[in-house]
Amino acid sequence: MSTDTVSGESASAQQSDETSVDWGDVAQLDALLDPQTHIPRDYNPSVGYTPDQLRAIRHYLHRHPEPGFHEVRTTAYLKSLMKQIGIDIVPTPQLETGLIARIRGEKTLDGQPGPRIALRADIDGLPVTEQADVPFVSQEDGFMHACGHDLHMTYLIGAASRLATPASRRNLAGTVDVLFQPAEETSFGALRVISNAIDTGDADRDDSGEGNLPKLSAIIGAHNMPDYQPDEIAVGKEPMMACSIRFGVTLHAQGSHGARPESGTGPIEAMATMITSLQTIVSRNISPLHPAVVSVTSVHAGSVWNVIPPEAKFIGTARVFSDDDAELVRKRFFAIVQGVAQAYGITADIDWPHAQPVMQSDPALGLAVADDVKQGGYARLAPIVQQMPGEDFAEFGSRTRVVFAFIGSNGRSDRHYIHSPKFIGLDSSIPTGVAFYENAARRVLREIAAQ
């Protein structure tokens, strides 16, 4: 993505490329954590985690990524931190990894406890071998936090520790659920939380486990973005991340000897025609003013040099920013695949599962939080630049109002984008992310209470 579409490269950002990143004294930061539990040795409940403690926590999380739905050690570590902060874990027996913790405010509104909202961070890593030049490189072979979910967890850990202080609770008119969500990278993590914690009612249980709390009125999430600088936040009412569609096609044909293609109906030529033709969906059907992508990302057919196989497969993804474009892509995709299959005398099975919605904040709450960033002075409000990757946080919009933000995590001209093995999210992003979650929670609670 072009950097000048965000906020422009500042002179300070350009100059920072001439020097190495300041990671602090990593050994000294590590010494802040207990060598056995890896939680901070000293915790002051009246102020929450210190900036250095949060950096140390982030480094530990970065060293130990786990794949989606297998974040067992990460979940246990997060529970230990919540216990240290003094936040109760909400029992969600059907949720195998990830967790929900609860901060109960003590201030009432006309004698009522106030609304209930949630803050969410994703916790899974990616099957990517790290090549980033950081002094806390991943220690898990073949896995890294290439999307910066270690930063996301740290943002939320820090905000939770601040919101949970005695002084904060006395002035908090409402309940804040702290959600550490598994498996965002699979595209099914949010759906798992919805089906296994929200729809079951487990997430709504009060402390006794019998009654229900007020309905969840909103949920707030964020994603670090390396194209923004560490003191920048982008939030508002505009669409932010694309509708994410995954597809798969399996072609069934009649295999034959490689020297006698006329005796079969091999699938490889048909697959090649399909892949080429699918590119016309965007170029000849979608308005050039609408962002859209159709990408075939993996193909497979045969395994022997002299045999034309009876089957071929390909998978990929489509990304759009509107329901109308999503439906148009679906119709054209099916027409092309089925038409080409018929022309070649073979059959095709199409796998087109649930499409992940466009990531867009509730307009009123998104604008309110943007105003809070602008007026609060804890970050610079940057314009939203649409991103083609999807975000499964959008799934929560089917159950409640959502607010989503981009938190700047790099901004240097030599940065790498998320999912790159060389991706680097800077520690200097942590104070901005922590402040966002804390301040957005307070603002959203006030906005909902006033409605």
Protein Blocks (a to p, Z undefined) as FASTA:
>chain_A
ZZklmnopafklmmmmmpccdebjfklmmmmpcfklopafbdcfknopafklmmmmmmmm
mmmccdehiammlmmmmmmmmmmnopacdddfklmggcddddddfbdeehiabjaddddd
dfbdcddddfbdcfkbcfbehiacfkopmmmmmmmmmmmmmmmpmklmmmmgcddddddd
ehklnopmmmmmmmmmmmnommmpcfkomaccdddfbdcdddddfkbcfkbccddjbdfb
dcddddddddddddddfklmmlpccfklmmmmmmmmmmmmmmmmpcfkbgcddddfbdce
djbfkbccfbdcdddddddfbfklmmmmmmmmmmmmmmmmmmnopacddddddddddddd
dfklmmmmmmmmmmnopaccddddddfbdcfklmmmmmmccddddddfklpakbccehia
kbccdfklmmmmmmmmmmmmmmmmmmmmmZZ
